Amino acid sequence: MFGRVQGWLRRHETLVDALCVAPFLAWCLMRTLSYAGPDDPGHLTAAVRIAFTLVLLLPLALRRRYPAGVFATVAAATVLQLAFGVDLFLAELAVVAAMYTVAAHRRLAPALAALAVVELCLLLMIVGSPYADRGSWTVFVFYTFFIMLCWVTGLYTNVRRSHLIGLEERAQWLERERDARARAAIAEERARIARELHDVVAHNVSVMVVQADGAAYAIDDDPARARTAMETVSEVGRTALSEMRGILGVLREGEHEEGFTPRPGVEQLDQLFAQVRRAGLQVEYTVDGPVRQLSAGAGLVVHRVVQEALTNTLKHAGPGTVRARVRLRFGDDALEVRILDDGRGAAVPAGAGPGEGRGLTGMRERVSVYGGSLRAGPCPDGGYEVVASLPMRAITT
């Protein structure tokens, strides 16, 4: 509620200032009219007093919109009023209010200039007073203290407003930064999901295509073999659907990925090898060195690198019996993952197969997250080799 009222007051500054000036203006006009008569001090007509009163007080309705212009107008009117010896019954305080506004809304130099002008007006008032010789300096000190109090209050208001504006700008900047971080996190999560989907679809669909082709060739001559191949296709398809549900489940509101099947890791490599063996690829798996416990993310990286490499072997190794050797070597400083096949990978240009270029890029991105490196290419004696190196300090738990 308070915030809405404060916002309304800020949006209607002129109206608020006019409402604040109106009672004081009415009181000054009533006082002026009460002196209109034969005993009028200074033998001035009421019209002159009313004119000065209006010129001094009406501009204050615009004081926050045009601080310098209002002060100049009010100060000039005050000097004329004092020069002609017109007594306006406290309407002269308008110049102090205008000075306060300059101090509260402008820089220090205009504020100092406004203070000097008001002090000059005070001197003119004391010099023109009939009591100038009796206690004039006491009056000057008293009014100077009052003027300085208003001026310092205006400076404090200016500093406080600048501080609050700075806090608001900082809050807005932090809010924009938070939104930018959220968008970056969303983009990163989408990229991660895209890589996961690519790995799952590319591997499992490749196995299914190989098995389906084998079943098509063997359906007439060897129905039992064709039936086995189609059972493998069915099993791999169910596995792919299960993994895709686990990946896409993070997009559901209020659910987490941990609620589904565990992320693939080094422990699931045997299941991966069983799939590709059923697809016709012979795989040898060896582990060198003392096995270290890997973090969940690092285990996923190892699994996906091996999966992508074996998928590329299935797609590009060519006809005939192809063998692949997978070796994990746990060293003191790094974990080396090496996948080597003896197919015709050397004859296949990089990126020739569908998805191959993207698969290698995805592997490099995954490895680089942990500060590792990856190289892939044909071997001099034939075949294709993929080697990933992950620093041990970044992947162990």
Salt bridges, closest charged atoms under 4 A:
ASP17 OD1 - ARG63 NH2 3.65
ASP17 OD1 - ARG64 NH2 3.02
ASP40 OD1 - ARG49 NH2 3.00
GLU168 OE2 - ARG10 NH1 3.70
GLU175 OE2 - ARG178 NH2 3.86
GLU177 OE2 - ARG181 NH2 3.24
ASP179 OD1 - ARG178 NH2 3.42
GLU189 OE2 - ARG192 NH2 2.69
GLU196 OE1 - ARG304 NH2 2.74
GLU196 OE2 - ARG366 NH2 2.97
ASP199 OD1 - HIS198 ND1 3.46
ASP199 OD2 - ARG304 NE 3.92
ASP199 OD2 - ARG366 NH2 2.91
GLU235 OE2 - ARG278 NH2 3.32
GLU243 OE1 - ARG304 NH1 3.84
GLU255 OE1 - ARG252 NH1 3.82
GLU257 OE1 - ARG192 NH2 3.58
GLU257 OE1 - ARG263 NH2 3.24
GLU284 OE2 - ARG323 NH2 2.56
ASP288 OD2 - ARG327 NE 3.79
GLU308 OE1 - HIS198 ND1 3.84
GLU336 OE1 - ARG327 NH2 3.15
GLU336 OE1 - ARG329 NE 3.83
GLU336 OE1 - ARG338 NH2 3.31
GLU356 OE1 - HIS316 NE2 3.81
GLU365 OE1 - ARG195 NH1 3.41
GLU385 OE2 - ARG338 NH1 2.40
GLU385 OE1 - ARG375 NH1 3.61
